Amino acid sequence: MTEMTHETLLVPLLVFCRIGACFMVLPGFSSDRIPVQLRLFAAFGVSLAITPLVYDIVRPSAVETPGNLFAMIAIESATGILLGFLVRILFLALEFVALAMANFAGYGSVFSHAVDNNDPSSPYAVFVTTPAIVLFFVSDQHVNIISMLQRSYDVIKVGMAIAAPPNLQMIVNTFDSTFKMTLQLSGALVVYSITVNFAFGFLSKMVPQIPIYFVSTPFVVLGGLIILLQTDKTILEIFSSLVGQAIQTIGQNG
């Protein structure tokens, strides 16, 4: 029979600090629509599942003095937030570019609440962001997140400071590449917006008697919706693939 020691409790606690903090900021899991109790139980269950796999890695850190242990809990929580935020950046960038696409398509003045939170958003942007979150679960990316958290113990040791320059450089590079990628995905609507506004602006100069704004708005809105219907599938497929690659990279490099 295994002897019950303080390490038996402290090791799952340290694992839970990293897993629970990561789940706090992950897309989908951190939604206001999911009850707090359910998120807590999900993080607790994943922590118990990962603990046997990383027990030997975490155990040496469980014999620290109480003062160092509190510092380690804080560092592990910050590490989990960092890992979750690196994934969250992708969805924040998609949400940003979805709102930009709504403005390009003439839906910028129409606001409602987003599906996954209470922040104001455009219904046009919801057609982009909501399927992306659904694909996150349908394509089993949440399972890859669990594998990423397990592999993170090989790269970011328990109690290791996360403010090292390589990690900060990774955050900057992730921001840079992610926002470039999402802006490229919205390229069709950028070209459409420039072309249609230039055309109607030229028409307004040629025939100033026509209230061109009121005439052009229905055509701009309809054209933007048609382009979204034609490109939304491709955008989501590319984005889902890039999310999978990002999760794999984060798991390998920390």
N, C-alpha and C positions, 0 to 999 in steps of 0.2 A: 504493500500500500504506500502510495506517495505521501511523504510528510508535507504537511501544510506549513509553509513559512511565509514571512512577509514578502518574499520575492514572488510568491504565487499570486499575490494581489497587486503588487506594484508593477509587474511586467504588463498585465492587461491594461492597467491604468495608463501607462506610458503609450501603449499602442492605441488606446482609445483617444488620447489627446491628439495624436496625429490624424487618425481616421476621422474622428468627430469634427475636428476643425476643417478638414478638407471637405467633408459633406456640407458644412455650413455655407460654402460658397460655390459648390458645384452647380452647373445648370440643371434644372429639373428638380434636384433634391432640395435646393434652397428656395424653391417657390413658396410664396405665401399661401398658395392654394393647398399645400400639403400640411396636415396637422403636425405640430411640433412633436407630439408623442410618437408619431409614425417615423419622423426623421430620426428621433433619438433611438428608437428601437432598431432601425435599419443600421445606423452607425454602430450601435452596440453589438448587433449580430455580426456585422462584417469584422469588427475588432476581435471578437471571440474566434472567428474563423481564421483570421490571419495570425493570431497570437502563437499557435503551435509552430507555424512556419518560420517565425522570426524570434522565437523564444531565446535561442542561444545568442542571438545578436543583441537583444535588449537586456538580457539578464545581468551582464556585468555593470550596467548603469543603474540597476535597482539596489545596489549596495551602497550608494552614495549617502552622505550625511543629509539630514533634513533640509538644511539651507541649500545645498546643491540640488537636491531633489526638486524643490520648488522652482529653481531656475531651469531645470531640465524640463519640467512640465510646461513652463512658458515657452521654451525654445521648441519643444515638440509641437505645441499648438501653433506657433508661428510657422513652422515648417509645413504643417498640414494646410494652413491658409495659403501659403505660397504655392504649393502643388495644385490646390484647387483653383487658385486665381489664374495660374498659367493656362488652365483649360477654359476658365470663365472668360478670359480675354477674347477668345475666338467668338464667343456668342455675343459679347459686348460689341465687338467690331461689326458683326452681322446685324445687330440691332441698330447700330449707328448708320450703316449703309442702307438698311431697309427704310429708315426715316428719310434719308437723303433721296432714295428712289421714290418715296411717296411725294416728296416735293417736286421732283423732276416730272412725275406723272400728273401733277395737278391736284394731288390729294393732301397737300400740306396743311390746309386749313381745317381738315376733318380730323377730330380727335376722339378717342375713346380709351378705355383701359386695356392694357395688354392682358393676354390670357394667363401668363405665368406670374404676374405681379400686379400691383396697383398703380404702377407708373403710367402717366398718360402716353398714349401711342396712337398711331394712325391705323385704321382698319386695313389699309393697303400694306403696311409693314407687318401686320399680324399674319398675313398670308405667306410671309417669308420666314418669320422667326418661329412661329408655332410648329410648322412641319419640321423645321430643323431640330427642335427639341424632341419631337416625336421620333425622328430618325435616330437621335442619340440613343434612345432606348431600344428601338426596333432593330438596329444594327449591332446591338450588344456592346456599345461603347462603354456603358456603365460597368460591364464585366471587365473590360480592358482597364478601366479606372482602378478596379480592385487589384488587378495584376500589377499596375503601375505603382500603387501604394506599397505592395509587397516588395517590388524590386527597388523602391526608393531607399529601403534600409541598407542596401548594398552600396549605394552612392552617398547618401546623406546619413551618416551615422547618428545614433541617438545622442543628443546633447551637442551636436556640432552646430556652430554658429552659421546662420544662413546668410549673413550680410557680406559674404566673401565676394570679391569682384567678379568671379565667373558667374555666380548666380544673378547678380545685378545685371551683368551683360546679357545673360539669357533673357531676362525680363524685357530689356530694351529691344533686343533682337526680335522677341516674340511680338511686341507691340508693332514694330516696324513692318515685319513680314505679314502680319495678320491684317493690318489696315490696308496695306498695298493690295493684298489678295482680294479683300472684300470690295475695294474700289474697282478692281478689274472685273469682278463679277457683275458690277452694276454698269459696266461700260455701255451696254446696249441702250439703257435708259438715258445715260448722259448724252450720247449721240442723238437720241430721239429728242430730248429736251432742247438741245441747242438748235437742231434743225427746224423743229416745229415752231419754236419761238422766233427764230430768224425769219421763217416764211411768213408768219402772221404779222410780225413787225414790219416786214417789207410791204405786205398787203395794206397795213394801216397807213403807211406813208403814201401808197399809191391811191387809196380811196379813203381819205380821212372822214368822209361823211358816215361811214359804217362804224358802229360801235364794236370794234373788232374784239374787244375783250369778252363781251357777252356772246359773240358769235363763235369765238375760238374755244372757249372753255369746254363745252361738251365734246368737241373733237379731240382736244388734248387729253381729257380724262379717259375717253373711250380708247384712244390709241395707247395710252399708258397701261390700261388694263389688259389690252390684247397682247402687248409686249410682255407683260408679266406672265400671262398664261403660256406664252411660247417659251419663255426662258426660265421659269421658276423651277422646273424639273432639273434642268442642267445645273442651275445654281446650287440646288440642294444636294445633288449628287457630288459635285466637286467639293462643296463645303464639308459634307460628311466624310469624304475621303481624306481631306486635309485634317479634320479633327482626329481621325484614327492615326494618321502619321504623327501628329503633334503629341498625342498621348504616348505613343511608342517612343518618341524621342525624349520626352520628359522622363519616362521610366528608365531609359538607358543612361541619360546624362544628369538626372537629378534636377 
